């Protein structure tokens, strides 16, 4: 059995859904199909998820919801009409949306989850109806009925261990299971969504649950590239990489796969393949437990912006027991997670995703660090990017860090921070956002140009 997940661009239109159906039909092993909400049909188009967010905002503010509701229903109606499906599926989708709009609005977050999840949920209903209409026996699977159980608030949604036992029953079905991505239910029956892009996570959970022979993640690119094609011209293709490498690259800005989607497949030893809905014959990129690292120590280079740095300096900080714990407690009180903590004997920097901060939070953090930890200096700087070199062979490559820093020096940019994880699979450089693209290109030249393709 294979689990195949189709992203938003793959289900954005009737034309794309016909490609999905052909892919499913081509291989009888593709028995579980996970779908996202319809994405953009063209560059200026709007994703259904974004349309649903507008519907949520109108509902929560007490505005007339008829126009945003009609826009969402119309999007599904166009797809259904071009696929030759009857009005019944559109009426089902409209009724579902109207029911969700009547849900309790006291908890805005949970109400938002209800509406956003309808994108994937109704996409799955439509896909199941279409597959059945062309002679492929298919069934829509409700995550609640199937037993995809997630934890409750306030923690972010994650599948509980019992989910894997519950979902293993899908292995025994004699029809194609069409499963909506992105959400599950708590033990109390409350719908909660994963982070945006979470359909990848659903696919991985299902693949692990049924012990699939492969998890195929269909998107709109042939494979994973060694660098972002928008930043680096004609980057090399990656034929094979490890789970750890993909995890690091996904975290650092590779949008091809959600960074949380790897762990379930990794734990269950399910190989994952990134493939293209528009070019399914392409071999794609295989993600496996181990690979030959002799050809190239660095498999990919990525960059992500939107970081801030909390800088704290205090004389004899290294002698003060509990200093780090107290600092992190202040951040925890503000509901802020951190990314990296490079440090010296008298100072440390905490790298934070900027979207977690506000002027009020920044002021409170600075004030508390000064008054409670008696810091000599504390300030927050923004507009940073993290540039990441990733590769299983890096820890065995002498002089690799020197090559990287020399390459960055050639651009004239300054390195604000260097951090190498204990796994030694990645090397992170904190740089100013304005220098990100030129650094990416210089690092790519250093490690990939004139090199043998993996």
Helices and strands as residue ranges (DSSP letters): E 2-6, G 8-11, H 14-26, E 30-35, H 48-60, H 66-82, H 87-101, H 108-133, E 138-141, H 143-146, H 161-167, G 168-172, E 176-180, E 183-185, E 191-193, H 199-209, E 214-219, E 224-225, E 237-238, E 240-242, H 243-251, H 262-267, E 272-276, G 277-279, E 285-288, E 300-313, G 317-319, H 323-333, E 347-353, G 354-356, H 359-373, E 377-390, G 394-396, H 400-410, E 417-420, E 426-432, G 433-435, H 436-447
